Amino acid sequence: DVAMLDRRTRRDLRGDLQVVFQDPVASLDPRLPVFDVLAEPLACNGSSKADTRDRIAELLTVVGLRREDASRYPAEFSGGQKQRIG
């Protein structure tokens, strides 16, 4: 039961959890480029700008996208690509 955990343990656990949206379009803010969407959770966890940039490039490569795709907006991707991003 997560409610019974102390504050430190809950905080440590948050790094291992994620929300998985059923609709990939709903999980992506259409006003933000993909870089900003992916950078937000990294910034919340204290990642430096250089580490964030490198990690996003790595993540895009893992899902079959190019580093340059980070500057594109969600509307510019196919449904399958949005699923891999979101």
N, CA and C of each residue as an Amber inpcrd file, in Angstrom:
protein
   258
   0.8400000  -1.1790000   0.0000000   0.0000000   0.0000000   0.0000000
   0.8900000   1.2490000   0.0000000   0.8250000   2.0180000  -1.0500000
   1.6730000   3.1990000  -1.2140000   1.3760000   4.2480000  -0.1490000
   0.1550000   4.3360000   0.3010000  -0.2220000   5.3330000   1.3030000
   0.4910000   5.1090000   2.6320000   0.9440000   3.9100000   2.8810000
   1.6030000   3.5910000   4.1440000   3.1100000   3.8490000   4.1050000
   3.6540000   4.1690000   2.9450000   5.0920000   4.4030000   2.8200000
   5.4660000   5.7690000   3.3810000   6.6910000   5.8610000   3.8980000
   7.1490000   7.1650000   4.3700000   7.4910000   8.0500000   3.1670000
   7.6620000   9.3350000   3.4250000   7.8500000  10.3270000   2.3640000
   9.0460000   9.9970000   1.4630000  10.1610000   9.6250000   2.0410000
  11.3700000   9.3430000   1.2500000  11.1630000   8.1320000   0.3330000
  10.5640000   7.0890000   0.8560000  10.3240000   5.8850000   0.0640000
   9.3590000   6.1720000  -1.0830000   8.3080000   6.9640000  -0.7960000
   7.3720000   7.3480000  -1.8640000   8.0810000   8.1500000  -2.9460000
   8.9420000   9.0610000  -2.5410000   9.6740000   9.8820000  -3.5140000
  10.5740000   9.0020000  -4.3830000  11.2660000   8.0590000  -3.7700000
  12.1280000   7.1450000  -4.5310000  11.3040000   6.2890000  -5.4910000
  10.1350000   5.8920000  -5.0640000   9.2600000   5.0510000  -5.8790000
   8.7490000   5.7920000  -7.1080000   8.5240000   7.0930000  -6.9910000
   7.9960000   7.8770000  -8.1170000   8.8690000   7.7780000  -9.3590000
  10.1680000   7.6280000  -9.1900000  11.0670000   7.5030000 -10.3350000
  10.8470000   6.2310000 -11.1360000  10.2010000   5.2500000 -10.5180000
   9.9560000   3.9740000 -11.1890000   8.5520000   3.8660000 -11.7680000
   7.7370000   4.8930000 -11.5880000   6.3520000   4.8640000 -12.0490000
   6.1550000   5.8090000 -13.2230000   5.1790000   5.5080000 -14.0290000
   4.8250000   6.4050000 -15.1240000   3.3540000   6.2390000 -15.4550000
   2.8020000   7.2770000 -16.0320000   1.4220000   7.2380000 -16.4950000
   1.4470000   6.8100000 -17.9510000   0.6190000   5.8480000 -18.3000000
   0.5230000   5.3990000 -19.6860000  -0.8640000   5.7850000 -20.1900000
  -0.9010000   6.7320000 -21.1190000  -2.1680000   7.1870000 -21.6720000
  -2.6260000   6.2240000 -22.7610000  -3.9130000   5.9900000 -22.8280000
  -4.4600000   5.1000000 -23.8400000  -4.5020000   5.7640000 -25.2070000
  -4.6290000   7.0810000 -25.2270000  -4.7020000   7.8310000 -26.4710000
  -3.4170000   8.6380000 -26.6330000  -2.5480000   8.2710000 -27.5690000
  -1.2650000   8.9670000 -27.7020000  -1.4160000  10.4470000 -28.0300000
  -2.4860000  10.8110000 -28.7140000  -2.6930000  12.2160000 -29.0590000
  -2.9840000  13.0290000 -27.8000000  -3.7400000  12.4640000 -26.8720000
  -4.1040000  13.1700000 -25.6460000  -2.9100000  13.3710000 -24.7180000
  -1.9000000  12.5510000 -24.8300000  -0.7520000  12.6590000 -23.9330000
   0.2670000  13.6940000 -24.3890000   0.1240000  14.2130000 -25.5980000
   1.0830000  15.1720000 -26.1440000   0.4440000  16.5500000 -26.2550000
   1.0740000  17.5430000 -25.6690000   0.5800000  18.9170000 -25.7590000
   0.8580000  19.4320000 -27.1670000  -0.1640000  19.7720000 -27.9320000
   0.0460000  20.1950000 -29.3220000   0.7960000  21.5160000 -29.4540000
   0.9050000  22.2660000 -28.3570000   1.5950000  23.5600000 -28.3960000
   3.0930000  23.4420000 -28.1640000   3.5470000  22.2590000 -27.7700000
   4.9600000  22.0770000 -27.4340000   5.6580000  21.1670000 -28.4360000
   6.9030000  21.4980000 -28.7940000   7.6650000  20.5530000 -29.6110000
   7.9790000  19.3020000 -28.7820000   8.2740000  18.2310000 -29.4570000
   8.5350000  16.9590000 -28.7840000   9.6650000  17.0860000 -27.7600000
  10.6640000  17.8880000 -28.0550000  11.7630000  18.0730000 -27.1020000
  11.2220000  18.5260000 -25.7500000  10.3520000  19.5250000 -25.7460000
   9.8150000  20.0510000 -24.4920000   8.9510000  19.0280000 -23.7670000
   8.1930000  18.2490000 -24.5190000   7.3490000  17.2090000 -23.9160000
   8.2240000  16.1800000 -23.1940000   9.3030000  15.7640000 -23.8460000
  10.1830000  14.7530000 -23.2610000  11.0920000  15.3250000 -22.1770000
  11.4000000  16.6150000 -22.2620000  12.3090000  17.2380000 -21.2960000
  11.6590000  17.4740000 -19.9380000  10.3560000  17.6440000 -19.9210000
   9.6720000  17.9960000 -18.6700000   9.9350000  17.0170000 -17.5250000
   9.7310000  15.7060000 -17.6990000   9.9980000  14.8030000 -16.5720000
  11.4780000  14.7320000 -16.2070000  12.3510000  14.9220000 -17.1780000
  13.7830000  14.9090000 -16.8830000  14.1550000  16.1140000 -16.0310000
  13.6010000  17.2760000 -16.3670000  13.8730000  18.4930000 -15.6000000
  13.3310000  18.3690000 -14.1760000  12.1800000  17.7510000 -14.0270000
  11.5850000  17.5620000 -12.6960000  12.4540000  16.6770000 -11.8090000
  13.2510000  15.8340000 -12.4290000  14.1320000  14.9440000 -11.6730000
  15.5550000  15.4710000 -11.5890000  15.7610000  16.7580000 -11.9290000
  17.0550000  17.4000000 -11.7240000  18.0920000  17.1640000 -12.7970000
  17.6990000  16.7320000 -13.9590000  18.6480000  16.4920000 -15.0490000
  19.1760000  17.8200000 -15.5870000  20.4640000  17.8820000 -15.8730000
  21.0540000  19.1040000 -16.4370000  20.5980000  19.2680000 -17.8860000
  20.7700000  20.4660000 -18.4350000  20.3560000  20.7150000 -19.8190000
  21.1180000  19.8260000 -20.7940000  22.4080000  19.6560000 -20.5680000
  23.2130000  18.8100000 -21.4590000  22.7740000  17.3500000 -21.3680000
  22.5470000  16.8750000 -20.1500000  22.0920000  15.4920000 -19.9730000
  20.7070000  15.2880000 -20.5820000  19.8500000  16.2910000 -20.4310000
  18.5030000  16.2180000 -21.0010000  18.5700000  16.1220000 -22.5140000
  19.3680000  16.9700000 -23.1240000  19.5190000  16.9690000 -24.5870000
  20.0230000  15.6110000 -25.0810000  21.0350000  15.0700000 -24.4040000
  21.5960000  13.7730000 -24.7980000  20.5950000  12.6390000 -24.5960000
  19.8700000  12.6830000 -23.4890000  18.9080000  11.6190000 -23.1870000
  17.7460000  11.6300000 -24.1810000  17.2860000  12.8160000 -24.5540000
  16.1920000  12.9030000 -25.5230000  16.6390000  12.3740000 -26.8790000
  17.8540000  12.7040000 -27.2910000  18.3810000  12.1700000 -28.5520000
  18.4370000  10.6450000 -28.4900000  18.8660000  10.1180000 -27.3490000
  18.9380000   8.6630000 -27.1710000  17.5430000   8.0320000 -27.2250000
  16.5880000   8.6340000 -26.5350000  15.2250000   8.0940000 -26.5120000
  14.5940000   8.1020000 -27.8950000  14.7850000   9.1730000 -28.6360000
  14.2330000   9.2350000 -29.9870000  14.8350000   8.1480000 -30.8700000
  16.1200000   7.9150000 -30.7310000  16.7880000   6.8690000 -31.5070000
  16.2390000   5.4880000 -31.1450000  16.0250000   5.2580000 -29.8640000
  15.5060000   3.9650000 -29.3990000  14.1500000   3.6540000 -30.0260000
  13.3110000   4.6810000 -30.2050000  11.9740000   4.4540000 -30.7650000
  11.9270000   4.6460000 -32.2790000  13.0880000   4.7370000 -32.9160000
  13.1430000   4.7790000 -34.3720000  12.9300000   6.1440000 -34.9950000
  13.1460000   7.1970000 -34.2210000  13.0400000   8.5540000 -34.7550000
  14.4240000   9.1940000 -34.7950000  14.5210000  10.2960000 -35.5040000
  15.8020000  10.9940000 -35.6300000  15.9360000  12.0710000 -34.5540000
  17.1500000  12.4250000 -34.2340000  17.4340000  13.4880000 -33.2700000
  16.7300000  14.7840000 -33.6860000  16.7000000  15.0420000 -34.9840000
  16.1000000  16.2700000 -35.5140000  14.5880000  16.3290000 -35.2690000
  13.9790000  15.1790000 -35.0390000  12.5380000  15.1390000 -34.8050000
  12.1470000  15.8090000 -33.4880000  13.1000000  16.0650000 -32.6300000
  12.8130000  16.7040000 -31.3440000  12.2210000  18.0930000 -31.5180000
  12.5080000  18.7500000 -32.6200000  11.9980000  20.1090000 -32.8340000
  10.6190000  20.1300000 -33.5000000  10.1120000  18.9680000 -33.8680000
   8.7990000  18.8900000 -34.5250000   7.6710000  18.8930000 -33.4940000
   6.4880000  19.2900000 -33.9440000   5.3010000  19.3190000 -33.0920000
   4.5000000  18.0350000 -33.2810000   3.7030000  17.6470000 -32.2740000
   2.9470000  16.3930000 -32.3640000   2.1100000  16.2420000 -33.6290000
   1.5280000  17.3120000 -34.1250000   0.6850000  17.2290000 -35.3240000
   1.4640000  16.7850000 -36.5590000   2.7800000  16.8720000 -36.5070000
   3.6240000  16.5200000 -37.6450000   3.9840000  15.0310000 -37.6800000
   3.5250000  14.2660000 -36.6920000   3.8500000  12.8430000 -36.6080000
   2.6330000  11.9900000 -36.9390000   2.8930000  10.7750000 -37.3910000
   1.8090000   9.8160000 -37.6170000   1.3220000   9.2880000 -36.2640000
   0.2000000   8.5910000 -36.2780000  -0.3350000   8.0200000 -35.0470000
   0.6360000   7.0610000 -34.3760000   1.2990000   6.2260000 -35.1730000
   2.2690000   5.2800000 -34.6190000   3.4670000   5.9760000 -34.0040000
   3.9210000   7.0340000 -34.6460000   5.0400000   7.7970000 -34.0920000
   4.6270000   8.4740000 -32.7860000   3.4180000   8.9830000 -32.7300000
   2.9260000   9.6110000 -31.4970000   2.8810000   8.6020000 -30.3540000
   2.4910000   7.3690000 -30.6640000   2.4710000   6.3310000 -29.6300000
   3.8700000   6.0940000 -29.0840000   4.8500000   6.0850000 -29.9610000
   6.2270000   5.8450000 -29.5140000   6.7840000   7.0200000 -28.7260000
   6.3290000   8.2180000 -29.0140000   6.7940000   9.4030000 -28.2930000
   6.1130000   9.5090000 -26.9370000   4.7840000   9.3260000 -26.9320000
   3.9950000   9.5340000 -25.7100000   4.1130000   8.3980000 -24.7680000
